Amino acid sequence: MTEQMRGGGTEGAPPGSEAEAGAEGAAGQQSGPAGGATEYAAAAPEGDGQVVVTGRQEQGEDHAATAAAPPAAAAPALDPRLERARQLERSRDFPRAIQLYRELVLENPSNVAARNNLGVLYDRVGEHAFALEQYEAALAVEAERVDVLLNYGATLGSVGRFEEAETTLRRAQRLAPERADVHTNLGTLHFKRGLYAQAEQELRRAIELDPDQPVAYFYRGEALNQLGRVDEALEMLERTVQLQPGNAKAYYTMGILYDRKHLPQQAAAMYRKARELT
């Protein structure tokens, strides 16, 4: 599978609510996961090594673990503003992207794609409550939308509502048992709760389903570290940095693991690399 943004718009209205559609300032702050990276369920942003929510997939993005659907006859065209908002997101212009998603939601409160993506953006800047509001509204329209369930479960876990998070992610699992990101989110949630054996099992399955998913390797490596399986943990973290070279936390944990193996030169190299990336 997140944000601070207030200001602008109708006074007293929460960002993203139907009452507010103006632009606002954004702090592009992303928090990392507890214990080595648990802002959970997703991919680490390039360059800062923080791991953000695994499984938070935005509408309009392909997902490798999802089976290709047959082409729909006469499917309605997506509003081009959705793609424009995604472009703004990719350029990290979060205030304008949020403003555009709000406009779409104000025009059509049943726009699940806009609500989902707005929730992802609120998560990204740390406004978890507003993210949850958007996911809940989207699920009221489409209760079995797996991407929204994953994002909702990830955010519930981020705010410590673990039981609700697991219930939500299990719903997603029943709907899409072979999606890698479902298992990644469940594994990350278990890791966050200190259930390392269960986390390792779910993350192993995620990797089987999608062998190029860096978040699953990262958290599996962290779980194996907690279980004392040092060599396996190193293998997972080495694969993490192959896929995600900017993950400073992975390098730092590798330094700890090399220290545990009494290999001070390798440990020092990992710590140095972690410092360079932070």
N, C-alpha and C positions, 0 to 999 in steps of 0.2 A: 510495500500500500512505500506545526505547520503554520501560522502567520499572524502578523500584527498589522492591522491596517484599520485606521480610523480617521475620521475627519471628512470634510466634504459632504455633500448631500443634505438630506433633511435632518435638522437638529434632533438628537435623541433617538433617531432610528438606527438599528444595527446595520453594519455594512452588509449589503446583499439582501436585506429585507425588501419587500415590495415597496416600502415607503421611501427607499433611498436609491437613487440612480445616478448621483453625481460622482465625479472622480474624487479619489482620496489618495493621501500619501501612503506608501507601503514601505515596510522594512522587509527586505528580502532575506530574512533570517531563517535558517533551517536548523533545527535541533537534531543532534545525533542520538542514536539509541543508547539506552542505559547499558552499562557493562561492556561497552566497546562498540556500541552502535545500535541503539534500539529506538529509533523513530521509525516506525516499523512497517514492515511489509513493503519494500521497494528498491529503488536504485540510488546509489550515491551520486550526488551531483559532481560533475567533473571539477577537479582542481581542489576542492576543499576537504575531501575525504570523509565527509559526513554521510551517513546512510539515512536516507529518508524512507519513509514508508514504502515496503515492498508490497506489490499488489495493487497499488493505487493507479489503475489504468483509466485514462481519460477516453471519453467517447471519441471515435474517429481514429484511434490508434489501433494498429494491428497487434495481435498477440500471438506469439509463436505457438503457444500451447492450445490455442483454440482451433478446433476443426473448421475448415473452410465451409461456409454456408453456400448452398446453391444460389445462383443469382436470382434476385427477387424480380418478379415481373412488375413493371411500372412502379418501382419504388420511388417515393417522393424525394426530390432533391434536397440535400441539406442546405440550410441557410448559409450563404457564403460568409456571413459574419462569424460563424463558428470557426471556420478556417482562419479568418483574420484574427480572431481572439487567440487561436493556437499559435499563430505566428508571433503575436505580441508576447505570449508566454515564453516561447523559445528564445526571444530576445531579452527576456527578463524584464519586460515592461509590464509589471504586474498591475499597477493602478489602472492603466488603460484597458488591459485584458479584463479585469474585474468589472470595469464600467460597461464594457461591451456585453459581457455575460449578463449583467444586471438588466441591461436594456432588453435582451432577449427574454429573460424571465418575466419582466414586467409586461411585455407584449403577450407572452404565452406562458402562464404559470405551470402548464403541463409539459414544458420542454425539458424532458429528462436529460438530454445531452448537455444542455446549458447548465442545468442545476448540478449535474455531476461534476462538470469541469469547474464550475464556480466553487463547489465544495473542495475540490483538489487544490485550487489556488488558496482558499482560506487556510487549508491545512498547511500549505507551503509557507505562509507567513505567520503561523502560530495562532490563528483564530479558530480554535477547535470547535467552540460552541456554534459559531456561524456555519462551519463546515457541516456539523451534524444536522443543523437545521435544513441545509440544502439536500443532504442525502435522504433525510426523512421525508421531505417533500417529494423527492424523486421516487422513492419507494412507495409512496401513497398512490402514485400514478402507475408504476410498474413494479409490483412487489417481488418479481422474480428476476430482476435485472442483475446478473451476476457481478458485473463490474462495479455497480453501485454498492451491492452488498459487501464486496471486498473493501472498497474505500470506507464504507461506514464501519465495518468491523475493525479496520486498521485505526481509524480515529478513536473509536471507543477504547481500544487498547492503549492508545497514546495518552488518554486522560484517566487511565487506571480502572475503567469499567470492564474488568476482565471477563466476568461471567457473561455479560451482554455481548462482548466482543466474540467470545467463543460460540455462543448461540448463533450469532449472525454469520460467522464464518462457516459453521456447520451447515447452515441453510445453503450457503453458496456451494459447499462441497456436495450436498445432495443433488443440486442442480447441475453441477459440472465436476464430477469426481476425477476427471483426468486433466484438469487444468493445473498446470504447474504452479501458477501464482496462488491458487487456493491453498496448496500445501505449503508454499513459502510463507504465506500469512499466518497459517496455523502454527507452523514451526517457529516463526518469530514471536508469536504470542506466547507459546510455551517457554521459549527462551527468556522472555521478559518476566515470566512468572517463576523462573528458576527451575523449570521442569526440563532439565537438559537432555535426558534420555528420550523423552517424547519429542522434544525439539529436533534432535538428531534424526529420529526416524522420519518425521514429516519432511525435513529438509533433504534427506536422502532420496525420498520419493520425488520431490520437486526436481532434483537434479536428473533423476532417471527420465522424467518427462520433458525436461528442457535443460540440456547439458551446457547451455551458454547463458545461464542466469546468474550473474555475479552475486546478487543478494543472498541467494540460497547457499552458495559456496561460503560466503562470508559468515553467515550465522551458523552454518554447520561447523565451520572451523572454530568459531567461538564456543559452540556447545561441546565439541570434542575437547577443546582446551579445558573446559570446566570439568569434563569427565576424566581428565588425566591421560587422554589418548594423544600424546604429543606429536608423534610422527604423522598420524592421520590429520591432525589439526593443521600442521604445516602444509601438508599436501593441498588441503582445501583453501588455505589462505594464499598459497602460491598461485593457484588457479584464479582466485579472486583478483589478484593484482595483474594477472595476464589480461583478464577481461575488463578490469577497471583500474587502470594504472594510477589514478588519482586518489585511491582510497588509503589515506594516511593511517587510519585505525588498523587496517589489515597489516601494514608494515610494522606498526608499533606492537601488535600482538605477536607477530613473528619474532620480533626482538625478544619478547618475554619467553617465547618458546625456545629460542636458541640459547637464552640464558639457562633455561631449565635443562638443556642438553649439554651445558658446560662448554659452549662454543662462543666465547666472548667476541671474537672478531666478526663473526656473522651477525651476532646480536647488535654490535655497535653499528654495523652497516645498515641494519633495519631501522634502528632508532634514528640514525642520521637521515635516512630517506623519509621517515615519518615527519621529522622536523622540517625538511625542505618543502613538504607538501602542505604544512599548516601555516 
